[in-house]
Amino acid sequence: MENRQALKLIEKIQKELFKENFEVAEIVENLKKLREITLELNNPVVTKALRLAYEHIENNNGFFIGIPDDEPVDSKDAFIEANISEENNVDSFNYFLSLLTDLSKKNNLLDLKEYNKAFLAY
C-alpha cells in the first residue's frame, strides 16, 4: 500500500498489538478509517477484508481466524476447520495487517481472499 496515512494506521495498530494491547473499540475504529482510505484503491478484496475484519472483531470481541495455510486444502470444510481459532489470535491479526502493507504481492491478495472466506464461514 502506498498511502502514507494508511501505513501509519497499520503501524499504529501493530504497535498496540506488540504491547499486548487488544482494545476492540480502538482497533475497529482504526480499521474503519483504514477502509475509508483504501476505498480509493479500487481493490474490492482489500475493502471487503477490512470490513469483514472489523465486523468480526466487533461482533466477537477478538480475532478468531487463524493464519491461512500455505498449501491448498481439497475440502472446503477442512479449510474452515483449520482456520478457526478457539481464542483471540493476535498473531494471525498481525499477519492480516502485514498483508495490507504490500498489495503488489500476489500471495498477499490470495491470503486476504482466504481470510475473507474464513470470516464469512465463521
N, CA, C and O atoms as CSV, one atom per row, in Angstrom:
chain,resi,resn,atom,element,x,y,z
A,1,MET,N,N,0.860,-1.171,0.000
A,1,MET,CA,C,0.000,0.000,0.000
A,1,MET,C,C,0.904,1.231,0.000
A,1,MET,O,O,1.881,1.300,0.746
A,2,GLU,N,N,0.573,2.166,-0.818
A,2,GLU,CA,C,1.441,3.335,-0.964
A,2,GLU,C,C,0.952,4.553,-0.187
A,2,GLU,O,O,1.670,5.548,-0.090
A,3,ASN,N,N,-0.221,4.491,0.353
A,3,ASN,CA,C,-0.774,5.619,1.087
A,3,ASN,C,C,-0.131,5.712,2.474
A,3,ASN,O,O,-0.252,4.799,3.290
A,4,ARG,N,N,0.552,6.829,2.723
A,4,ARG,CA,C,1.273,7.008,3.992
A,4,ARG,C,C,0.342,6.974,5.201
A,4,ARG,O,O,0.674,6.400,6.238
A,5,GLN,N,N,-0.809,7.587,5.057
A,5,GLN,CA,C,-1.766,7.622,6.168
A,5,GLN,C,C,-2.223,6.195,6.520
A,5,GLN,O,O,-2.341,5.842,7.694
A,6,ALA,N,N,-2.473,5.398,5.498
A,6,ALA,CA,C,-2.897,4.015,5.725
A,6,ALA,C,C,-1.785,3.213,6.398
A,6,ALA,O,O,-2.041,2.447,7.327
A,7,LEU,N,N,-0.560,3.388,5.930
A,7,LEU,CA,C,0.569,2.671,6.530
A,7,LEU,C,C,0.779,3.073,7.988
A,7,LEU,O,O,1.127,2.239,8.824
A,8,LYS,N,N,0.567,4.354,8.289
A,8,LYS,CA,C,0.694,4.819,9.672
A,8,LYS,C,C,-0.371,4.183,10.568
A,8,LYS,O,O,-0.093,3.815,11.710
A,9,LEU,N,N,-1.592,4.058,10.038
A,9,LEU,CA,C,-2.664,3.416,10.812
A,9,LEU,C,C,-2.335,1.955,11.091
A,9,LEU,O,O,-2.530,1.468,12.205
A,10,ILE,N,N,-1.836,1.261,10.076
A,10,ILE,CA,C,-1.465,-0.149,10.245
A,10,ILE,C,C,-0.358,-0.262,11.293
A,10,ILE,O,O,-0.415,-1.114,12.180
A,11,GLU,N,N,0.633,0.593,11.182
A,11,GLU,CA,C,1.746,0.588,12.132
A,11,GLU,C,C,1.251,0.871,13.552
A,11,GLU,O,O,1.706,0.244,14.508
A,12,LYS,N,N,0.324,1.812,13.683
A,12,LYS,CA,C,-0.233,2.156,14.999
A,12,LYS,C,C,-0.919,0.941,15.631
A,12,LYS,O,O,-0.718,0.651,16.811
A,13,ILE,N,N,-1.726,0.239,14.840
A,13,ILE,CA,C,-2.423,-0.946,15.356
A,13,ILE,C,C,-1.407,-2.013,15.748
A,13,ILE,O,O,-1.534,-2.634,16.803
A,14,GLN,N,N,-0.397,-2.229,14.903
A,14,GLN,CA,C,0.603,-3.252,15.188
A,14,GLN,C,C,1.423,-2.925,16.441
A,14,GLN,O,O,1.783,-3.831,17.193
A,15,LYS,N,N,1.719,-1.651,16.672
A,15,LYS,CA,C,2.445,-1.263,17.882
A,15,LYS,C,C,1.632,-1.595,19.128
A,15,LYS,O,O,2.178,-2.068,20.124
A,16,GLU,N,N,0.333,-1.348,19.069
A,16,GLU,CA,C,-0.527,-1.672,20.204
A,16,GLU,C,C,-0.574,-3.184,20.437
A,16,GLU,O,O,-0.586,-3.638,21.581
A,17,LEU,N,N,-0.601,-3.961,19.351
A,17,LEU,CA,C,-0.593,-5.415,19.488
A,17,LEU,C,C,0.709,-5.890,20.123
A,17,LEU,O,O,0.716,-6.802,20.949
A,18,PHE,N,N,1.812,-5.256,19.723
A,18,PHE,CA,C,3.122,-5.603,20.270
A,18,PHE,C,C,3.159,-5.365,21.777
A,18,PHE,O,O,3.815,-6.096,22.519
A,19,LYS,N,N,2.449,-4.337,22.214
A,19,LYS,CA,C,2.362,-4.031,23.648
A,19,LYS,C,C,1.313,-4.902,24.344
A,19,LYS,O,O,1.004,-4.703,25.519
A,20,GLU,N,N,0.775,-5.863,23.602
A,20,GLU,CA,C,-0.278,-6.758,24.090
A,20,GLU,C,C,-1.523,-5.982,24.497
A,20,GLU,O,O,-2.182,-6.299,25.487
A,21,ASN,N,N,-1.822,-4.972,23.718
A,21,ASN,CA,C,-2.996,-4.142,23.960
A,21,ASN,C,C,-3.988,-4.382,22.818
A,21,ASN,O,O,-3.854,-3.800,21.742
A,22,PHE,N,N,-4.979,-5.239,23.058
A,22,PHE,CA,C,-6.004,-5.533,22.057
A,22,PHE,C,C,-7.290,-4.842,22.485
A,22,PHE,O,O,-8.175,-5.464,23.072
A,23,GLU,N,N,-7.385,-3.561,22.188
A,23,GLU,CA,C,-8.544,-2.749,22.544
A,23,GLU,C,C,-9.527,-2.781,21.374
A,23,GLU,O,O,-9.311,-2.123,20.357
A,24,VAL,N,N,-10.607,-3.550,21.523
A,24,VAL,CA,C,-11.551,-3.801,20.438
A,24,VAL,C,C,-12.079,-2.509,19.813
A,24,VAL,O,O,-12.034,-2.353,18.593
A,25,ALA,N,N,-12.573,-1.590,20.624
A,25,ALA,CA,C,-13.173,-0.357,20.098
A,25,ALA,C,C,-12.159,0.448,19.284
A,25,ALA,O,O,-12.486,0.968,18.217
A,26,GLU,N,N,-10.947,0.548,19.785
A,26,GLU,CA,C,-9.904,1.317,19.095
A,26,GLU,C,C,-9.493,0.639,17.786
A,26,GLU,O,O,-9.303,1.308,16.771
A,27,ILE,N,N,-9.359,-0.680,17.813
A,27,ILE,CA,C,-8.986,-1.418,16.600
A,27,ILE,C,C,-10.065,-1.277,15.547
A,27,ILE,O,O,-9.764,-1.025,14.380
A,28,VAL,N,N,-11.315,-1.437,15.942
A,28,VAL,CA,C,-12.435,-1.323,14.995
A,28,VAL,C,C,-12.458,0.077,14.379
A,28,VAL,O,O,-12.627,0.223,13.169
A,29,GLU,N,N,-12.289,1.092,15.205
A,29,GLU,CA,C,-12.274,2.467,14.711
A,29,GLU,C,C,-11.139,2.670,13.689
A,29,GLU,O,O,-11.347,3.272,12.635
A,30,ASN,N,N,-9.948,2.167,14.010
A,30,ASN,CA,C,-8.813,2.320,13.098
A,30,ASN,C,C,-8.988,1.523,11.801
A,30,ASN,O,O,-8.581,1.982,10.733
A,31,LEU,N,N,-9.588,0.337,11.891
A,31,LEU,CA,C,-9.844,-0.446,10.679
A,31,LEU,C,C,-10.876,0.241,9.794
A,31,LEU,O,O,-10.775,0.183,8.568
A,32,LYS,N,N,-11.860,0.887,10.397
A,32,LYS,CA,C,-12.855,1.628,9.617
A,32,LYS,C,C,-12.196,2.803,8.895
A,32,LYS,O,O,-12.496,3.065,7.730
A,33,LYS,N,N,-11.301,3.508,9.583
A,33,LYS,CA,C,-10.569,4.612,8.947
A,33,LYS,C,C,-9.707,4.090,7.810
A,33,LYS,O,O,-9.639,4.688,6.736
A,34,LEU,N,N,-9.052,2.967,8.062
A,34,LEU,CA,C,-8.200,2.357,7.043
A,34,LEU,C,C,-9.020,1.959,5.820
A,34,LEU,O,O,-8.578,2.138,4.685
A,35,ARG,N,N,-10.203,1.425,6.053
A,35,ARG,CA,C,-11.078,1.033,4.940
A,35,ARG,C,C,-11.472,2.238,4.107
A,35,ARG,O,O,-11.494,2.160,2.879
A,36,GLU,N,N,-11.782,3.348,4.755
A,36,GLU,CA,C,-12.135,4.571,4.016
A,36,GLU,C,C,-10.985,4.999,3.111
A,36,GLU,O,O,-11.202,5.398,1.967
A,37,ILE,N,N,-9.774,4.914,3.625
A,37,ILE,CA,C,-8.599,5.290,2.834
A,37,ILE,C,C,-8.425,4.343,1.644
A,37,ILE,O,O,-8.101,4.776,0.538
A,38,THR,N,N,-8.640,3.061,1.880
A,38,THR,CA,C,-8.391,2.077,0.818
A,38,THR,C,C,-9.495,2.020,-0.231
A,38,THR,O,O,-9.316,1.394,-1.275
A,39,LEU,N,N,-10.621,2.654,0.023
A,39,LEU,CA,C,-11.678,2.674,-0.985
A,39,LEU,C,C,-11.178,3.267,-2.301
A,39,LEU,O,O,-11.615,2.857,-3.376
A,40,GLU,N,N,-10.266,4.228,-2.215
A,40,GLU,CA,C,-9.736,4.860,-3.425
A,40,GLU,C,C,-8.814,3.938,-4.218
A,40,GLU,O,O,-8.492,4.236,-5.369
A,41,LEU,N,N,-8.382,2.821,-3.623
A,41,LEU,CA,C,-7.533,1.863,-4.338
A,41,LEU,C,C,-8.307,1.060,-5.370
A,41,LEU,O,O,-7.722,0.444,-6.261
A,42,ASN,N,N,-9.622,1.071,-5.241
A,42,ASN,CA,C,-10.477,0.274,-6.122
A,42,ASN,C,C,-10.070,-1.193,-6.106
A,42,ASN,O,O,-10.013,-1.844,-7.149
A,43,ASN,N,N,-9.789,-1.702,-4.919
A,43,ASN,CA,C,-9.444,-3.110,-4.752
A,43,ASN,C,C,-10.499,-3.738,-3.844
A,43,ASN,O,O,-10.420,-3.628,-2.620
A,44,PRO,N,N,-11.491,-4.400,-4.452
A,44,PRO,CA,C,-12.601,-4.935,-3.652
A,44,PRO,C,C,-12.172,-5.989,-2.629
A,44,PRO,O,O,-12.820,-6.131,-1.591
A,45,VAL,N,N,-11.099,-6.728,-2.899
A,45,VAL,CA,C,-10.637,-7.747,-1.949
A,45,VAL,C,C,-10.196,-7.079,-0.645
A,45,VAL,O,O,-10.541,-7.538,0.443
A,46,VAL,N,N,-9.436,-5.996,-0.765
A,46,VAL,CA,C,-8.923,-5.283,0.410
A,46,VAL,C,C,-10.066,-4.612,1.164
A,46,VAL,O,O,-10.150,-4.705,2.388
A,47,THR,N,N,-10.936,-3.944,0.436
A,47,THR,CA,C,-12.060,-3.249,1.048
A,47,THR,C,C,-12.942,-4.230,1.821
A,47,THR,O,O,-13.353,-3.959,2.949
A,48,LYS,N,N,-13.224,-5.371,1.197
A,48,LYS,CA,C,-14.054,-6.388,1.839
A,48,LYS,C,C,-13.339,-6.991,3.048
A,48,LYS,O,O,-13.958,-7.225,4.085
A,49,ALA,N,N,-12.039,-7.240,2.912
A,49,ALA,CA,C,-11.274,-7.833,4.009
A,49,ALA,C,C,-11.309,-6.937,5.245
A,49,ALA,O,O,-11.484,-7.417,6.365
A,50,LEU,N,N,-11.142,-5.652,5.035
A,50,LEU,CA,C,-11.163,-4.719,6.167
A,50,LEU,C,C,-12.542,-4.662,6.813
A,50,LEU,O,O,-12.656,-4.653,8.038
A,51,ARG,N,N,-13.584,-4.623,5.994
A,51,ARG,CA,C,-14.941,-4.581,6.552
A,51,ARG,C,C,-15.238,-5.857,7.339
A,51,ARG,O,O,-15.755,-5.802,8.455
A,52,LEU,N,N,-14.907,-7.002,6.747
A,52,LEU,CA,C,-15.166,-8.266,7.435
A,52,LEU,C,C,-14.337,-8.385,8.712
A,52,LEU,O,O,-14.804,-8.932,9.711
A,53,ALA,N,N,-13.110,-7.873,8.676
A,53,ALA,CA,C,-12.248,-7.941,9.862
A,53,ALA,C,C,-12.820,-7.116,11.004
A,53,ALA,O,O,-12.922,-7.602,12.131
A,54,TYR,N,N,-13.198,-5.860,10.720
A,54,TYR,CA,C,-13.704,-5.062,11.842
A,54,TYR,C,C,-15.060,-5.552,12.318
A,54,TYR,O,O,-15.366,-5.445,13.505
A,55,GLU,N,N,-15.883,-6.089,11.418
A,55,GLU,CA,C,-17.161,-6.648,11.857
A,55,GLU,C,C,-16.928,-7.885,12.721
A,55,GLU,O,O,-17.603,-8.078,13.732
A,56,HIS,N,N,-15.972,-8.719,12.321
A,56,HIS,CA,C,-15.647,-9.928,13.078
A,56,HIS,C,C,-15.138,-9.570,14.477
A,56,HIS,O,O,-15.573,-10.155,15.469
A,57,ILE,N,N,-14.221,-8.613,14.546
A,57,ILE,CA,C,-13.649,-8.203,15.835
A,57,ILE,C,C,-14.723,-7.579,16.727
A,57,ILE,O,O,-14.793,-7.854,17.925
A,58,GLU,N,N,-15.552,-6.740,16.121
A,58,GLU,CA,C,-16.611,-6.061,16.870
A,58,GLU,C,C,-17.638,-7.058,17.418
A,58,GLU,O,O,-18.062,-6.953,18.568
A,59,ASN,N,N,-18.029,-8.016,16.591
A,59,ASN,CA,C,-19.058,-8.981,16.984
A,59,ASN,C,C,-18.559,-10.042,17.962
A,59,ASN,O,O,-19.338,-10.590,18.741
A,60,ASN,N,N,-17.250,-10.329,17.916
A,60,ASN,CA,C,-16.710,-11.432,18.716
A,60,ASN,C,C,-15.724,-10.990,19.803
A,60,ASN,O,O,-15.197,-11.817,20.547
A,61,ASN,N,N,-15.485,-9.686,19.886
A,61,ASN,CA,C,-14.521,-9.145,20.852
A,61,ASN,C,C,-13.148,-9.811,20.744
A,61,ASN,O,O,-12.481,-10.055,21.749
A,62,GLY,N,N,-12.748,-10.096,19.519
A,62,GLY,CA,C,-11.446,-10.711,19.283
A,62,GLY,C,C,-11.314,-11.133,17.831
A,62,GLY,O,O,-12.232,-10.973,17.027
A,63,PHE,N,N,-10.153,-11.673,17.521
A,63,PHE,CA,C,-9.853,-12.130,16.158
A,63,PHE,C,C,-9.675,-13.641,16.229
A,63,PHE,O,O,-8.655,-14.129,16.714
A,64,PHE,N,N,-10.664,-14.375,15.746
A,64,PHE,CA,C,-10.690,-15.823,15.903
A,64,PHE,C,C,-10.460,-16.571,14.595
A,64,PHE,O,O,-10.951,-17.686,14.415
A,65,ILE,N,N,-9.724,-15.965,13.699
A,65,ILE,CA,C,-9.388,-16.574,12.424
A,65,ILE,C,C,-7.892,-16.856,12.415
A,65,ILE,O,O,-7.089,-15.980,12.734
A,66,GLY,N,N,-7.521,-18.073,12.052
A,66,GLY,CA,C,-6.110,-18.437,12.011
A,66,GLY,C,C,-5.443,-17.981,10.728
A,66,GLY,O,O,-6.108,-17.571,9.777
A,67,ILE,N,N,-4.131,-18.057,10.712
A,67,ILE,CA,C,-3.366,-17.717,9.508
A,67,ILE,C,C,-3.670,-18.759,8.437
A,67,ILE,O,O,-3.662,-19.956,8.722
A,68,PRO,N,N,-3.938,-18.316,7.206
A,68,PRO,CA,C,-4.231,-19.277,6.124
A,68,PRO,C,C,-3.072,-20.248,5.904
A,68,PRO,O,O,-1.902,-19.890,6.040
A,69,ASP,N,N,-3.426,-21.470,5.564
A,69,ASP,CA,C,-2.414,-22.487,5.276
A,69,ASP,C,C,-1.683,-22.149,3.993
A,69,ASP,O,O,-2.240,-21.536,3.083
A,70,ASP,N,N,-0.413,-22.565,3.938
A,70,ASP,CA,C,0.381,-22.347,2.722
A,70,ASP,C,C,-0.065,-23.253,1.590
A,70,ASP,O,O,-0.005,-22.880,0.418
A,71,GLU,N,N,-0.510,-24.443,1.951
A,71,GLU,CA,C,-0.896,-25.419,0.936
A,71,GLU,C,C,-2.407,-25.436,0.783
A,71,GLU,O,O,-3.139,-25.347,1.768
A,72,PRO,N,N,-2.872,-25.553,-0.464
A,72,PRO,CA,C,-4.322,-25.613,-0.664
A,72,PRO,C,C,-4.906,-26.883,-0.059
A,72,PRO,O,O,-4.280,-27.943,-0.077
A,73,VAL,N,N,-6.092,-26.757,0.466
A,73,VAL,CA,C,-6.788,-27.887,1.060
A,73,VAL,C,C,-7.915,-28.289,0.124
A,73,VAL,O,O,-8.631,-27.439,-0.404
A,74,ASP,N,N,-8.066,-29.595,-0.077
A,74,ASP,CA,C,-9.066,-30.092,-1.027
A,74,ASP,C,C,-10.495,-29.822,-0.578
A,74,ASP,O,O,-11.331,-29.388,-1.371
A,75,SER,N,N,-10.768,-30.076,0.674
A,75,SER,CA,C,-12.119,-29.941,1.185
A,75,SER,C,C,-12.362,-28.551,1.755
A,75,SER,O,O,-11.548,-28.028,2.516
A,76,LYS,N,N,-13.480,-27.964,1.382
A,76,LYS,CA,C,-13.834,-26.645,1.910
A,76,LYS,C,C,-13.980,-26.694,3.431
A,76,LYS,O,O,-13.560,-25.769,4.126
A,77,ASP,N,N,-14.575,-27.774,3.947
A,77,ASP,CA,C,-14.759,-27.913,5.392
A,77,ASP,C,C,-13.434,-27.994,6.128
A,77,ASP,O,O,-13.292,-27.433,7.214
A,78,ALA,N,N,-12.470,-28.680,5.552
A,78,ALA,CA,C,-11.159,-28.804,6.194
A,78,ALA,C,C,-10.495,-27.439,6.301
A,78,ALA,O,O,-9.846,-27.142,7.304
A,79,PHE,N,N,-10.651,-26.611,5.282
A,79,PHE,CA,C,-10.069,-25.261,5.319
A,79,PHE,C,C,-10.662,-24.460,6.465
A,79,PHE,O,O,-9.941,-23.808,7.220
A,80,ILE,N,N,-11.973,-24.515,6.587
A,80,ILE,CA,C,-12.646,-23.726,7.605
A,80,ILE,C,C,-12.231,-24.191,8.996
A,80,ILE,O,O,-11.960,-23.368,9.870
A,81,GLU,N,N,-12.179,-25.500,9.205
A,81,GLU,CA,C,-11.767,-26.028,10.499
A,81,GLU,C,C,-10.354,-25.587,10.849
A,81,GLU,O,O,-10.076,-25.223,11.992
A,82,ALA,N,N,-9.474,-25.618,9.877
A,82,ALA,CA,C,-8.068,-25.324,10.119
A,82,ALA,C,C,-7.839,-23.858,10.456
A,82,ALA,O,O,-6.823,-23.522,11.064
A,83,ASN,N,N,-8.756,-22.983,10.076
A,83,ASN,CA,C,-8.501,-21.564,10.228
A,83,ASN,C,C,-9.399,-20.855,11.226
A,83,ASN,O,O,-9.478,-19.626,11.225
A,84,ILE,N,N,-10.067,-21.604,12.066
A,84,ILE,CA,C,-10.850,-21.007,13.137
A,84,ILE,C,C,-10.089,-21.233,14.436
A,84,ILE,O,O,-9.707,-22.361,14.747
A,85,SER,N,N,-9.872,-20.174,15.185
A,85,SER,CA,C,-9.134,-20.266,16.447
A,85,SER,C,C,-10.106,-20.323,17.618
A,85,SER,O,O,-11.197,-19.756,17.567
A,86,GLU,N,N,-9.695,-21.010,18.660
A,86,GLU,CA,C,-10.505,-21.103,19.873
A,86,GLU,C,C,-10.382,-19.844,20.728
A,86,GLU,O,O,-11.293,-19.513,21.488
A,87,GLU,N,N,-9.247,-19.141,20.601
A,87,GLU,CA,C,-9.031,-17.932,21.401
A,87,GLU,C,C,-8.552,-16.807,20.493
A,87,GLU,O,O,-8.237,-17.026,19.323
A,88,ASN,N,N,-8.504,-15.616,21.041
A,88,ASN,CA,C,-8.096,-14.435,20.287
A,88,ASN,C,C,-6.719,-14.679,19.671
A,88,ASN,O,O,-5.746,-14.890,20.395
A,89,ASN,N,N,-6.632,-14.654,18.346
A,89,ASN,CA,C,-5.400,-14.978,17.635
A,89,ASN,C,C,-4.717,-13.688,17.184
A,89,ASN,O,O,-4.891,-13.248,16.047
A,90,VAL,N,N,-3.948,-13.095,18.076
A,90,VAL,CA,C,-3.287,-11.819,17.813
A,90,VAL,C,C,-2.229,-11.981,16.722
A,90,VAL,O,O,-2.046,-11.083,15.900
A,91,ASP,N,N,-1.527,-13.125,16.710
A,91,ASP,CA,C,-0.512,-13.356,15.675
A,91,ASP,C,C,-1.141,-13.353,14.282
A,91,ASP,O,O,-0.588,-12.786,13.339
A,92,SER,N,N,-2.291,-13.987,14.172
A,92,SER,CA,C,-2.981,-14.019,12.883
A,92,SER,C,C,-3.457,-12.619,12.486
A,92,SER,O,O,-3.363,-12.241,11.318
A,93,PHE,N,N,-3.964,-11.855,13.449
A,93,PHE,CA,C,-4.405,-10.497,13.157
A,93,PHE,C,C,-3.230,-9.631,12.711
A,93,PHE,O,O,-3.366,-8.819,11.795
A,94,ASN,N,N,-2.088,-9.802,13.351
A,94,ASN,CA,C,-0.885,-9.066,12.969
A,94,ASN,C,C,-0.456,-9.449,11.552
A,94,ASN,O,O,-0.050,-8.589,10.770
A,95,TYR,N,N,-0.545,-10.728,11.226
A,95,TYR,CA,C,-0.223,-11.185,9.870
A,95,TYR,C,C,-1.198,-10.566,8.862
A,95,TYR,O,O,-0.792,-10.092,7.800
A,96,PHE,N,N,-2.476,-10.578,9.208
A,96,PHE,CA,C,-3.504,-9.969,8.360
A,96,PHE,C,C,-3.137,-8.516,8.040
A,96,PHE,O,O,-3.212,-8.086,6.889
A,97,LEU,N,N,-2.743,-7.770,9.071
A,97,LEU,CA,C,-2.361,-6.369,8.879
A,97,LEU,C,C,-1.124,-6.250,7.995
A,97,LEU,O,O,-1.043,-5.353,7.156
A,98,SER,N,N,-0.167,-7.146,8.180
A,98,SER,CA,C,1.060,-7.071,7.381
A,98,SER,C,C,0.784,-7.331,5.902
A,98,SER,O,O,1.498,-6.815,5.043
A,99,LEU,N,N,-0.233,-8.118,5.600
A,99,LEU,CA,C,-0.605,-8.363,4.195
A,99,LEU,C,C,-1.005,-7.059,3.505
A,99,LEU,O,O,-0.768,-6.880,2.311
A,100,LEU,N,N,-1.605,-6.166,4.262
A,100,LEU,CA,C,-2.102,-4.907,3.702
A,100,LEU,C,C,-0.986,-3.934,3.345
A,100,LEU,O,O,-1.206,-3.000,2.573
A,101,THR,N,N,0.205,-4.138,3.893
A,101,THR,CA,C,1.292,-3.180,3.658
A,101,THR,C,C,1.895,-3.300,2.268
A,101,THR,O,O,2.480,-2.337,1.772
A,102,ASP,N,N,1.765,-4.466,1.623
A,102,ASP,CA,C,2.310,-4.629,0.269
A,102,ASP,C,C,1.315,-5.396,-0.597
A,102,ASP,O,O,1.364,-6.622,-0.691
A,103,LEU,N,N,0.424,-4.655,-1.218
A,103,LEU,CA,C,-0.632,-5.264,-2.034
A,103,LEU,C,C,-0.157,-5.630,-3.433
A,103,LEU,O,O,-0.917,-6.200,-4.216
A,104,SER,N,N,1.089,-5.308,-3.753
A,104,SER,CA,C,1.617,-5.665,-5.070
A,104,SER,C,C,2.000,-7.144,-5.132
A,104,SER,O,O,2.170,-7.697,-6.218
A,105,LYS,N,N,2.133,-7.777,-3.979
A,105,LYS,CA,C,2.462,-9.203,-3.942
A,105,LYS,C,C,1.198,-10.024,-4.136
A,105,LYS,O,O,0.219,-9.869,-3.405
A,106,LYS,N,N,1.235,-10.889,-5.121
A,106,LYS,CA,C,0.076,-11.712,-5.444
A,106,LYS,C,C,-0.342,-12.589,-4.259
A,106,LYS,O,O,-1.531,-12.759,-3.991
A,107,ASN,N,N,0.652,-13.145,-3.553
A,107,ASN,CA,C,0.338,-14.025,-2.426
A,107,ASN,C,C,-0.374,-13.290,-1.299
A,107,ASN,O,O,-1.181,-13.885,-0.584
A,108,ASN,N,N,-0.083,-11.998,-1.133
A,108,ASN,CA,C,-0.774,-11.235,-0.098
A,108,ASN,C,C,-2.261,-11.133,-0.412
A,108,ASN,O,O,-3.099,-11.292,0.474
A,109,LEU,N,N,-2.585,-10.869,-1.673
A,109,LEU,CA,C,-4.004,-10.794,-2.061
A,109,LEU,C,C,-4.679,-12.156,-1.939
A,109,LEU,O,O,-5.840,-12.244,-1.539
A,110,LEU,N,N,-3.949,-13.221,-2.285
A,110,LEU,CA,C,-4.518,-14.566,-2.155
A,110,LEU,C,C,-4.816,-14.887,-0.691
A,110,LEU,O,O,-5.859,-15.462,-0.379
A,111,ASP,N,N,-3.898,-14.516,0.207
A,111,ASP,CA,C,-4.148,-14.747,1.627
A,111,ASP,C,C,-5.312,-13.900,2.137
A,111,ASP,O,O,-6.093,-14.358,2.971
A,112,LEU,N,N,-5.431,-12.674,1.644
A,112,LEU,CA,C,-6.576,-11.842,2.033
A,112,LEU,C,C,-7.889,-12.486,1.590
A,112,LEU,O,O,-8.888,-12.429,2.307
A,113,LYS,N,N,-7.881,-13.098,0.408
A,113,LYS,CA,C,-9.083,-13.806,-0.061
A,113,LYS,C,C,-9.408,-14.976,0.859
A,113,LYS,O,O,-10.577,-15.247,1.135
A,114,GLU,N,N,-8.366,-15.676,1.339
A,114,GLU,CA,C,-8.587,-16.795,2.270
A,114,GLU,C,C,-9.149,-16.295,3.599
A,114,GLU,O,O,-10.033,-16.920,4.183
A,115,TYR,N,N,-8.632,-15.172,4.066
A,115,TYR,CA,C,-9.208,-14.575,5.276
A,115,TYR,C,C,-10.675,-14.236,5.054
A,115,TYR,O,O,-11.510,-14.495,5.920
A,116,ASN,N,N,-10.994,-13.656,3.893
A,116,ASN,CA,C,-12.390,-13.304,3.605
A,116,ASN,C,C,-13.280,-14.536,3.671
A,116,ASN,O,O,-14.369,-14.481,4.243
A,117,LYS,N,N,-12.830,-15.647,3.093
A,117,LYS,CA,C,-13.618,-16.886,3.139
A,117,LYS,C,C,-13.823,-17.338,4.584
A,117,LYS,O,O,-14.915,-17.760,4.964
A,118,ALA,N,N,-12.764,-17.245,5.380
A,118,ALA,CA,C,-12.861,-17.693,6.773
A,118,ALA,C,C,-13.791,-16.774,7.584
A,118,ALA,O,O,-14.557,-17.248,8.423
A,119,PHE,N,N,-13.718,-15.450,7.328
A,119,PHE,CA,C,-14.633,-14.523,8.017
A,119,PHE,C,C,-16.079,-14.887,7.710
A,119,PHE,O,O,-16.920,-14.932,8.608
A,120,LEU,N,N,-16.362,-15.145,6.448
A,120,LEU,CA,C,-17.740,-15.466,6.049
A,120,LEU,C,C,-18.200,-16.807,6.617
A,120,LEU,O,O,-19.385,-16.992,6.894
A,121,ALA,N,N,-17.273,-17.732,6.789
A,121,ALA,CA,C,-17.628,-19.044,7.310
A,121,ALA,C,C,-17.793,-19.049,8.818
A,121,ALA,O,O,-18.425,-19.948,9.372
A,122,TYR,N,N,-17.236,-18.063,9.480
A,122,TYR,CA,C,-17.217,-18.056,10.956
A,122,TYR,C,C,-18.599,-17.922,11.545
A,122,TYR,O,O,-18.750,-17.900,12.766
